[in-house]
Amino acid sequence: MGRSVSVSNSVPDATFYHKRSNRYYSVRAGRMRRHQNDAQGREVNVVEKTIDFGIGSGNHAVTYIHRSADGRLTELPVSFYALYGWAMSPGYDKPDHLDFRREVDPACLFCHSDSGEPSPIGCGRCHGDGAAHASKPTRGNIVNPKRLPASRQLDICLQCHLETASSGFPDSLRHAGRDVWSFRPGEALTSYKAYFDRDDGTGAGNDRFEVNHAGYRLMQSRCFTESAGRMTCTTCHDPHTAKARNACASCHASPHANEATPCAACHMPKRAAEDAIHVRMTDHKIVRAPKFEEPNRKGHDLFSGRLKLFYGSGLLELAQVRQTIDSGRGSEESYRRWVDLEPGSVPALAALGEALMRFGKRTEAVRLLEKARAAGPRNVAVLNALAIHHATEGRLPKAMELLEQARAAKPDHPLTWINLGVTHEAMGSADKARSAYLEAVRLQPDSSEARRRLAALQ
């Protein structure tokens, strides 16, 4: 954990070609660069960004992060894998990946960093604030996990090591009033979050296996369920070194359990993870005779079925509503329900406003979008939606004003550049429109909309 975040000065130079998206990448002098080749072999659609730090100890992999001038963090598209070398970062191995545009929000950073300012995970993640203890060491002014009930010991580990899915559906939601960094060692994790799983037979109990499935798979093990709450992560792991000990003999008295060969080698094998196939992780679901098939391609499919609670309580309806919307099956009712369940949420207000625009309820849509804009003045989805509204009403200068605000807030947002191009066309400036479409293509080479509009100008 002390190596969970690293500086970029040791990043090796490299080149990599991603066939599925037809993009070339290179790493040189602490920068990552992407280009494509045109029909004459010339480099086009070049993007280059600094590598400002890495996430990952390097035991399995390091994924690199760019920090923009305004502090936004972006996951860079190519990672280094200890067993494989350079390959696409998790979530990127597909033709239409987000390339240099996948933002890292605080919820993503939480399990890798000690705070919102990226830094290696320190003692406080398990022991709580140590300032008072450092000033005057006493037993009562710091958390000693060993003195907590077993369930609270487990929760300290699960705050980072429990994830039911890395993508496809909302695997967890924080309870109202809980900030990303508000969990404190010693409290119940379920007062901070609720965790969800698929409710279609492909969730707990099947063979689905991902990078951060240690807690998820352990909690499905018979060893765990029959321990009556006594089994925790530190039953097997030294919490300060993460080294594992062969603890099976403490419950299993057979000669086999007392052999010198570590039990995990056979009963908790290392496997390729579905969401990051270039790493091999220990499967923490302890079984007598593991049987599995190794994935040959990363999974990116959205899940569109029902969800169920996996750990904790509450928030299931909110998770299901968001799941329904994210999977493209949102109705007006589901969008309205999201706003009811998360009043004041800018994403919820924006989503409802955009949906009502599509449903032809423009007056209410604009009112909601303006409300979202007041709460989140730099939200580019809101700014673009309002700009489109004003443009269709003939107020092109107002549309341009909003689009310029969106561009300033997020210069690498392709849709903003497409809408800028459309507005410049409507205002009679073909050259500015062409430049805007070219920028959209540079940022997102697979954008058929930008390419179509650019071709129409030729």
N, C-alpha and C positions, 0 to 999 in steps of 0.2 A: 504493500500500500504506500510505502514511502517513496516508491518509484512510479506512482500512478500518473504523474504529470512530469514531462521532461522538457528541457529547453532544446532548441533546434540546432545547436552548433555541431552536433555529431551526426546529422543526417547524411547518409552516403549518397553520392551522385548515382543516378540511374536513368534508364530509358525504359518505356513500356508502351506497347501497342494494345489497345482494347478493340478487338475485332467486332464485337457486337454493336458498338456505337461508332466504329471507324474513327477513333481518335487516338492521337499520339501524345504521350506524356513524357516529360523529362524532369529530373530533379537536379538542380545545379546551384551550388553556393547558397543553400538555404531558401531556394525558391522553387515552386512547382509551376510548370508551363504545359499548356495544351495547344495543339494545332491539328488541323486537317490538311489534306492535300487536294488541290483542285485538279481538273482534268489535265493540266499542263505540268502537274507535279509541284506547283508552287504552294507554299504554306499560306493557309487562310484560317480565319476564325481563331486567332491566337488569343489566349487568355493566360496571364501570368500573375501569381500572387505569392507573397512571402509565406514561409512556414514559420509560424511564431512559437508554437510549442507542439509537443506530441502527447497523445493520450495512450497509456499502456506501458507496462513495465518492460516490455520487450521479451518476456518469457514466451509469450505467444505471438504478439503483434504490437505494432505501434501505428496509430492513425494520427495524421497530422492536421493541425488546425491553423487557420488564418484568422487574424484579428484585424478588422477594418479600422479606419481612422476614427470612426464613431463608436468603436468598441464591440461591434457585432462579431460573433464567432461563427466561422464557417468550416464544416468538415471538408477537407480536401479529398479529391476523388481516388487517390492511389495510396495504399498503405503498404507497410513492410511486414511480412509474415516470417516468423523465425524458421518454420519448416519448409517454406515455399519460396520466399523472396518477395518481389514486388507484384502486386495484383490490385484489383479494384477494391476500394474500401467496402465494408459491410453496407448493403443497401444500394450499391452502385452497379452491380454486374448485370446490366440490362441495357437495351438499346436507347431507352429514353430516360436515362438517369439524370439526376439534378446537377451533375458535374461540379462546378465551383459555386453552387448556390444553395447547398443544403445547410441551413442554419442550425447551430447548436444552442438550444435553449437551456435555461437553468435546470429544468427537470432532467435533461440528458446529461448535464455536467455533474449532477449531484453525486452519483456513484463513483466518479473518477477524481473529484477535486474536493479539497478541504473547505472551499467556500466559492462564492460566485467569482472571485478573482482566482483564476486557475492556479492551483498549487497542490503539491502532493498531499495525500491524506495523512493526517497526523493523529496524535494520541487522543485528541478530543472527540474523534468520531466514535470511539468506544467508551471513553472515560468522561466525556462531558467537558465543560469549561474548566481548564486547569489553572486559571490565574490565581484564585484564592489558595489553592493547594501549593502552587509554586512559591507564593508569598509566605505561607505558614502551613507546612505540611501536617495535616491531621487526617484521621480516617474519615471524618464526617464531611469534609469539604471537597470530595472528589468521588466519582462513581467507581467502585470496584465491581466489575461484572460478576466476579466469582461469588459475591455475596447476594446477588439478585436471584429471584426464583428462576428456574430453568427456562420458563417461557419468555422471561424478559432477557435472559442471556441470548436466547435464540433470536429474539427480535433485533438485538443489536447487529447481528450478522445479516439478518434478512433485510434490514433497511437498504442494503446495497445488493445482496445476493439472492433476492427473490424477484423473479420476473417470469410471468407465465407466457409471454410472447414479446419479441422485440418489435414486431410490426403486424399489421393485419387487423388489429382491433385494439381498443384501449385496455391495456392489461391491468391498469390501476388508476385510481383517481384519489386526490387528496380531499379530505373533509373540509367543509367550509371554514374559512378563517385560518387555514394552515398554509403557511408559506413553504416554499421548496425546502428551505434550510431550517425549518422549525422543529424537526424531530430531535428529541433529547434522549440519550441513553438512560435506561431505567423506566421509561414510559412504555405503554403498550403500543406496538406498531399499528395496531388496528384503530387507535385513536387518531392516527396521522393519515392513514390510507386504507382503502379497501381494494382488494385484488380480485380480478375476474378471470374466467377461463371460458373456453368454448363449451357449448352445451349440446354437442352433436355427436359425441363419441370420439372426437379427435382431440380432446383435451386431456386432462389427467387420466392416467390409466393406459394411454396408448404409447407409441414409441417416439413421439415428437421430441426432438432434442435440439436445443439451441445453446449459444455461448453462455448466457447467464441463467442457466437452468439448474445450478447447484441446489439451491433451496427448494425450487419447484419439484425437482426429481426426488430429492431426499424425503420430502414430505409425502411422497407416494410410496415410499419403501415400507415393507412390512416391519423391518427393524425399527423404523421410526414410529409407525402407528401402534405397534405393540409395546413400545417402551413406556406407555402411560405418561408421556410428557417429559421423561427423564433425558431422552437423547437430544443433544444439541450439536452444533458444529464443533465445539471444543471437546466433545467426546472423542473425536479422532484428530482434530487439528490443534497444534500449539498456536494460540492466538497471536503471539508476537513474531513467529517465524513462518507460520502457515504450513510448517512441516507436518506430515500426517504420521500418526502412530497406528499400529495394528491393534485396535481396541476390540476386535471381534471376540477374542477369547474371554473378555469380561462377561459375556453373555452365553457364548457357545463353548461348552466344555469338551467337545469331541477332540480326539487326536488330530483330526484334519484341521480344526480351527487353530491348533497350537503349532502347526508346522511353521518352518522358518519363512516360507514364501509369503509375501504380503497378500492378504485376502483380496485387496482392491484390484490386483492384476487380473483376476478372473471374474470377480463379482461386481466390479465397478470399472469396466474397461474404458480406455480413452477412445473417443469417437470424433469423427468430423461433425461439426455443427451445421444444421441446416441454414442458418443465417450467416455463417462465415465458414465456408467449406475448407479454407486453407489453414485452419487451426484444428488441433485435436485436443479435446477437453475431457476430463474425467466425468463420466456419467454417474451422478450421485444416487441414482435409483439402484438400490442394492437388491440384486436378484440372484437366484441360484445358478441359472444358466442363461446369460444374456444372449439374445438373438436380435440382430438389427441389420439394416441395409445402409451402406454409406451413401449419402447424397452426392450427386455429380454436378449439381447446379444449385445456386442459392435460391431459396424460396422468397417470393415477393407478393404472393397472392393476397388480396384482401379477403377477409372472412366476412360472410354476409349472413350468418345464422344467428341463433340465439346465444346469449351469454348467461353465465351463472357465477355466483360468488365462489371464490376459491379460498380466500382468507380475509376475515374481517366481516363487517356488516354495513348495510346501507349503500347508497349510490348506484345500485344496480340499474335502476330505471334510467338514470343519467347516462351510464355507460352504454346501455342498449340504444338510447336515442342517438347518441353520438356515433355509435357503430352503424346504425341504420343510415344516417346521413353520410358518413364517410364511405360507405359501400355503394353510394349512388342511388339509394332507394328512398331518399327523404321526401316526405309529403309536406304540404303546408302545415299540417297538424304536428308533425315531428319537429319541424323548425320552431314552431311556436312553443312546443313543449320544452325544447332546449332553453329558450329564453326564460320560461317559467322556472325551470330547475336551476338555472344559473343567472339570476337577474343581475344586470349590470355588466355581464361578460361581453367584452368587445367582439371576440370571435362569434359568439352566439348572436348578438345583434347584427353583425355584418352578414352572417350566413342567412338570417331571416330576411334582412333587407334585400339581399341579392336574390333570394328565392321569390320574394314577393314581386320583384321586378320581372322575373321570368313568368310569374303567374298573372301579370298584367295589373297588379295593384300598386301602381306607381306612387300615389300620394302617400300611402302608409309606408311604402318602402323608403321613400326619401326621408320621411320623418325619422324612421329607425336608423337609417344610415347617418343622418346628421347627429343623432344621439350617440352613435358609435364613434363618429368623428370627434365629438366633444370629449369623449372618454379616452380615445386613442388617436390623437391628431396625426400620428405618423404611420397609421395602419394603411398599407398600400392597397389592400383589397377594397377598403372603404373608399379611399380616394379615387381609385379607378372606377368603382361602381358609380360614384357621384359624378365623375367626369363624363362617363358615358351618358348618364341621364341628361346632363346639361347640353352635351353635344347634340343629342337627338332632339332636344327642344330648341336648337338653333343658337344656344349661348356658347359659341365656340371659344371666346376669350376666357370665360369662366372655366370651361373644360380644360383649356390649356393651363390655366393657373393651378388647378387641382393636380393635373398630371405632372407639372413641374415640381410640386410639393412631393408627389410620390417618387419622382426620380431622385430628388435630393435625399429622401428618406432611405431609399434602397436603389442605388444606381444599377445594380445587376439583376433587376426584375424584368424579364423579357416582355411580359404583358404590358407593362408601362410603356416600353419603347414601341410596341405595336400600336397601342392607343395613341401615342404621340404621333406616329406616322399617319394614322388615319385622320387625326385632327389637322395635321399640317396639310394633308391632301385636301381636306374640306376647306381649308383657308387659302388654297391655291399655291402652296409652296411644295412643288414636287421634289426639289433637291433636298429640302429638310426632311421630307417624308422618306425619301430613299435612304438618307443617312440613319434615320431612326430604325427602319426595317433592317438595314445592314447590322446595326448594333444588336438588334433582337436576335438575328441569326448568329452573330458572333457569340453571344451569351448562351444561346440555346440552338445549336446547329440542327436539331431534329424538329424545330418548330415549322410545321407545314403551313401554318397561318402566316407567319412572317415571310416565308419563301413565296407563297402564293401572291401576297400583296406586292412583294418586291418584283416578281416576274410581271405583274400587271402594269408596273410603271415603266418597264423597258420599252 
